[in-house]
Amino acid sequence: MTQIFAEDGNLVGCTVLQAGPCVVVRAGQRKDGYDGTQLGLVEFVKPQRVTKALTGHLRRRMSPR
């Protein structure tokens, strides 16, 4: 946890993470104003260890729009 100053001078708290390489799996904003991003770590996983539900989720999110 750290803090940064915005351009208008306000102090904003933020969390800094180091991970990678990653791809954005899901990004969006809910009606209540909450912004969220889901990241996926790029690593080799044996296909038999990935569930059908997860495969469908990633295929739907990673396909070009």
N, C-alpha and C positions, 0 to 999 in steps of 0.2 A: 504494500500500500504506500502510495506517495501522493504528492499534490503538485499541481501545475497552475500557472497563472494563465487565464484566458486573455484574449486580446483586449477585452474591456476592463481588465484588472481584477476580475473576480478570481478567487481561489477555488479550484475544482479538485476534489479528491479522485484518484484513479488507481487502478490496479495494473501493474506492469507484469507481463508474462513473457517468458522466452520459451518458445517451442518451435519445432519445425523440422522439415518442411511441412506446411499445412495448406489445405484448400478450404475455402468457404463452402460449407455444405448447405447452410440455411442462413438467411438474413431477412429481417423484417421488423415491422413496427406494429404493435398491438394498438387497439382502440384507446387504451388507457395511457398511451404515450410511451410505453416501455419499448426500448430498442434492444434487440437481441441478435446475436450472431453465433452460429454453431460452426465450429472448426473441426475438420477431420485430419488426423495425422497421417501423412503419407508413409506407409510402411508395408512391407510384404506380409500378407496373411494368407495362409492356405485356404483355398476356396471352400473346402469342406468344413471349415471352422466359422464361416459366415452364415448366419441364419437367413432364411428366405425373407423374413420381415426386414432385416437390415439391408439385404440386397435390393429389395424394392424401394426402400427409403432412399438409398444412395443413388440408385438408377434414376429415380424421379427427380432428385435434387441436382444431379450432376449432368443431366442431359441438356443440350443446348436449347435455348428457348427461341 
